[in-house]
């Protein structure tokens, strides 16, 4: 089982893994975001919780990788390549009530992300998906769970309203995971 997180005692993905563990699981759940920017870190927080559930045997881990994608970057292209399904978890400005979770696909949205172009880690995930399509390495099934933030500003924790809804978010994501694996709740 490979559960990737820089915190919480999970296995940390290293160059050793790239060299010696070439197993690519058919599904990857990727938490995106910057935990130093308040609610922008919700994707990372959610994948950590899902990783804990998988480690406890409450979610499948043989065919699913749980991955802390952090602030993105072009390395996400390699993370999604050769997968059958990708589930992305991220903070999304959707114009809805703060705390709202929505499930959608890349075809359902247009990105209006403004880039500062100050970092190689800065990337629009929809652009990564488009590049994966262009080079023939895009999974057929991509699902995005977007969560409307309360605030995005320098702060090392999620807003209380977002934190209170984490069980609701986990439930929605677990339903998506179990839908493909036929695992009971």
ABEGO torsion letter per residue (X at the ends): XBBBBABGGBBBBBAAAAAABABBBABBBBBBEBAAAEAAAAAAAAAAAAAAAAAAGABBAAABBBBBAEAEEAAAAAAABGBABBBBBBBBBAGBBBGBBBBBBAAABBBABBBAGABAABBBAAAAAAAAAAAGABBABBBBBBBBBABBBBBABBBAAAAAAAAAAAAAAAAAAAAAAGBBX
